Amino acid sequence: MQTLFTAKTNTPFKVHHLAFDGTNTERANHLQQIGFLPGEEVVVYRRALFGLGPLVVRIGASTFALRHSEATCIFVA
């Protein structure tokens, strides 16, 4: 298991769980509302240069840009 931030590009993964501390429940709710739920397939398509910028990911039929802080809280297998 690894975070979405460290996941290899152009490789399908399944969302395992989201892990947020108590101060980020709003962010966790938002990610779940847009489809980051256990069992959903997710693919990282692009990464920002130099590593700490946003990721372009596809989950279901939607494409999103996620911040580094969001991608490190999504665990995939």
C-alpha positions as CSV (number, residue, x, y, z in Angstrom):
1,M,0.0,0.0,0.0
2,Q,1.2,3.5,-0.8
3,T,-0.1,7.0,-1.0
4,L,-1.5,8.4,-4.3
5,F,1.3,10.9,-4.2
6,T,3.9,8.2,-4.5
7,A,1.9,6.0,-7.0
8,K,3.4,5.3,-10.4
9,T,1.9,7.3,-13.3
10,N,-0.4,5.7,-15.9
11,T,-1.0,2.7,-13.6
12,P,-4.4,1.9,-12.3
13,F,-4.7,1.6,-8.5
14,K,-7.7,1.1,-6.2
15,V,-8.4,3.5,-3.4
16,H,-7.9,1.7,-0.1
17,H,-8.7,4.4,2.4
18,L,-8.3,8.1,3.2
19,A,-6.3,9.1,6.3
20,F,-6.7,12.6,7.7
21,D,-6.1,14.0,11.1
22,G,-9.0,15.6,13.0
23,T,-8.3,19.1,11.5
24,N,-8.9,18.0,7.9
25,T,-12.3,16.5,8.0
26,E,-13.7,19.0,5.6
27,R,-11.1,18.1,3.0
28,A,-11.7,14.4,3.6
29,N,-15.5,14.9,3.1
30,H,-14.8,16.8,-0.1
31,L,-12.6,14.1,-1.6
32,Q,-15.2,11.5,-0.7
33,Q,-17.9,13.5,-2.3
34,I,-16.0,13.8,-5.6
35,G,-15.4,10.0,-5.7
36,F,-12.3,9.1,-3.7
37,L,-14.0,6.1,-2.1
38,P,-12.6,2.7,-1.1
39,G,-12.6,0.4,-4.1
40,E,-12.7,3.1,-6.8
41,E,-10.0,2.9,-9.5
42,V,-7.7,5.9,-9.8
43,V,-4.9,6.7,-12.2
44,V,-2.2,9.4,-11.8
45,Y,-1.7,10.9,-15.3
46,R,0.7,13.8,-14.7
47,R,2.9,15.2,-12.0
48,A,4.2,18.7,-11.6
49,L,7.9,19.3,-12.2
50,F,10.1,19.0,-9.1
51,G,7.7,16.8,-7.2
52,L,5.7,18.9,-4.8
53,G,3.1,20.4,-7.1
54,P,-0.3,19.1,-8.0
55,L,-1.1,15.8,-9.6
56,V,-3.6,15.2,-12.4
57,V,-5.6,12.1,-11.6
58,R,-8.6,10.3,-13.1
59,I,-11.2,8.6,-10.9
60,G,-14.2,7.2,-12.6
61,A,-15.1,9.5,-15.5
62,S,-13.7,12.6,-13.9
63,T,-10.3,14.2,-14.0
64,F,-9.0,16.3,-11.1
65,A,-5.9,18.2,-10.0
66,L,-5.0,17.3,-6.5
67,R,-2.7,19.2,-4.1
68,H,0.3,17.4,-2.6
69,S,-1.4,17.5,0.8
70,E,-4.5,15.8,-0.6
71,A,-2.7,13.1,-2.6
72,T,-0.6,12.1,0.5
73,C,-3.8,11.4,2.4
74,I,-5.2,8.9,-0.2
75,F,-3.9,5.4,0.2
76,V,-4.0,3.1,-2.8
77,A,-3.3,-0.6,-3.4
